[in-house]
């Protein structure tokens, strides 16, 4: 089945939300909305800049993204 609603379209984002919930939300007892915002900001920063991913050849998300952008700009 191709097109809109295909299960493979959401695999990556569902994995991201699962990691976010188990590594950030469920581990901390946030009291206020500002604490939640700060906690999410800290986790997303960690995920993008310091957490290597096997699917990206053990590079961080930022390393993979910006390397691709530099290649596109050079062409």
Rosetta constraint file for C-alpha pairs under 8 A:
AtomPair CA 1 CA 6 HARMONIC 6.66 0.50
AtomPair CA 2 CA 6 HARMONIC 6.08 0.50
AtomPair CA 5 CA 9 HARMONIC 7.26 0.50
AtomPair CA 6 CA 10 HARMONIC 7.87 0.50
AtomPair CA 7 CA 11 HARMONIC 6.90 0.50
AtomPair CA 10 CA 14 HARMONIC 5.94 0.50
AtomPair CA 11 CA 15 HARMONIC 6.21 0.50
AtomPair CA 12 CA 16 HARMONIC 6.30 0.50
AtomPair CA 13 CA 17 HARMONIC 6.25 0.50
AtomPair CA 14 CA 18 HARMONIC 6.15 0.50
AtomPair CA 15 CA 19 HARMONIC 6.21 0.50
AtomPair CA 16 CA 20 HARMONIC 6.13 0.50
AtomPair CA 17 CA 21 HARMONIC 6.09 0.50
AtomPair CA 18 CA 22 HARMONIC 6.23 0.50
AtomPair CA 19 CA 23 HARMONIC 5.68 0.50
AtomPair CA 19 CA 24 HARMONIC 7.87 0.50
AtomPair CA 20 CA 24 HARMONIC 5.48 0.50
AtomPair CA 20 CA 25 HARMONIC 6.64 0.50
AtomPair CA 20 CA 43 HARMONIC 7.58 0.50
AtomPair CA 21 CA 25 HARMONIC 4.76 0.50
AtomPair CA 21 CA 26 HARMONIC 5.83 0.50
AtomPair CA 22 CA 26 HARMONIC 5.45 0.50
AtomPair CA 22 CA 27 HARMONIC 6.91 0.50
AtomPair CA 23 CA 27 HARMONIC 6.42 0.50
AtomPair CA 24 CA 28 HARMONIC 6.43 0.50
AtomPair CA 24 CA 39 HARMONIC 7.21 0.50
AtomPair CA 24 CA 40 HARMONIC 7.25 0.50
AtomPair CA 24 CA 43 HARMONIC 6.69 0.50
AtomPair CA 25 CA 29 HARMONIC 7.79 0.50
AtomPair CA 30 CA 35 HARMONIC 5.77 0.50
AtomPair CA 30 CA 36 HARMONIC 5.79 0.50
AtomPair CA 31 CA 35 HARMONIC 6.60 0.50
AtomPair CA 31 CA 36 HARMONIC 7.79 0.50
AtomPair CA 32 CA 36 HARMONIC 6.51 0.50
AtomPair CA 33 CA 37 HARMONIC 6.17 0.50
AtomPair CA 34 CA 38 HARMONIC 6.12 0.50
AtomPair CA 35 CA 39 HARMONIC 6.01 0.50
AtomPair CA 36 CA 40 HARMONIC 6.04 0.50
AtomPair CA 37 CA 41 HARMONIC 6.09 0.50
AtomPair CA 38 CA 42 HARMONIC 6.15 0.50
AtomPair CA 39 CA 43 HARMONIC 6.20 0.50
AtomPair CA 40 CA 44 HARMONIC 6.00 0.50
AtomPair CA 41 CA 45 HARMONIC 6.06 0.50
AtomPair CA 42 CA 46 HARMONIC 6.23 0.50
AtomPair CA 43 CA 47 HARMONIC 6.05 0.50
AtomPair CA 44 CA 48 HARMONIC 6.07 0.50
AtomPair CA 45 CA 49 HARMONIC 5.90 0.50
AtomPair CA 45 CA 50 HARMONIC 7.77 0.50
AtomPair CA 46 CA 50 HARMONIC 5.18 0.50
AtomPair CA 46 CA 51 HARMONIC 6.23 0.50
AtomPair CA 47 CA 51 HARMONIC 5.08 0.50
AtomPair CA 47 CA 60 HARMONIC 7.71 0.50
AtomPair CA 47 CA 61 HARMONIC 7.46 0.50
AtomPair CA 48 CA 60 HARMONIC 6.03 0.50
AtomPair CA 48 CA 61 HARMONIC 4.89 0.50
AtomPair CA 48 CA 62 HARMONIC 5.55 0.50
AtomPair CA 49 CA 60 HARMONIC 5.77 0.50
AtomPair CA 49 CA 61 HARMONIC 6.62 0.50
AtomPair CA 49 CA 62 HARMONIC 5.83 0.50
AtomPair CA 49 CA 63 HARMONIC 7.74 0.50
AtomPair CA 50 CA 60 HARMONIC 6.18 0.50
AtomPair CA 51 CA 59 HARMONIC 7.91 0.50
AtomPair CA 51 CA 60 HARMONIC 5.58 0.50
AtomPair CA 51 CA 61 HARMONIC 7.79 0.50
AtomPair CA 52 CA 56 HARMONIC 7.65 0.50
AtomPair CA 52 CA 58 HARMONIC 4.81 0.50
AtomPair CA 52 CA 59 HARMONIC 4.82 0.50
AtomPair CA 52 CA 60 HARMONIC 4.39 0.50
AtomPair CA 52 CA 61 HARMONIC 7.34 0.50
AtomPair CA 53 CA 57 HARMONIC 6.73 0.50
AtomPair CA 53 CA 58 HARMONIC 4.81 0.50
AtomPair CA 53 CA 59 HARMONIC 5.86 0.50
AtomPair CA 53 CA 60 HARMONIC 6.08 0.50
AtomPair CA 53 CA 61 HARMONIC 7.42 0.50
AtomPair CA 54 CA 58 HARMONIC 4.71 0.50
AtomPair CA 54 CA 59 HARMONIC 7.50 0.50
AtomPair CA 56 CA 60 HARMONIC 7.25 0.50
AtomPair CA 56 CA 61 HARMONIC 7.50 0.50
AtomPair CA 56 CA 64 HARMONIC 6.69 0.50
AtomPair CA 59 CA 63 HARMONIC 5.99 0.50
AtomPair CA 59 CA 64 HARMONIC 6.27 0.50
AtomPair CA 60 CA 64 HARMONIC 6.34 0.50
AtomPair CA 61 CA 65 HARMONIC 6.05 0.50
AtomPair CA 62 CA 66 HARMONIC 5.86 0.50
AtomPair CA 63 CA 67 HARMONIC 5.92 0.50
AtomPair CA 64 CA 68 HARMONIC 6.30 0.50
AtomPair CA 65 CA 69 HARMONIC 6.34 0.50
AtomPair CA 66 CA 70 HARMONIC 6.11 0.50
AtomPair CA 67 CA 71 HARMONIC 6.37 0.50
AtomPair CA 68 CA 72 HARMONIC 6.31 0.50
AtomPair CA 69 CA 73 HARMONIC 6.14 0.50
AtomPair CA 70 CA 74 HARMONIC 6.16 0.50
AtomPair CA 71 CA 75 HARMONIC 6.49 0.50
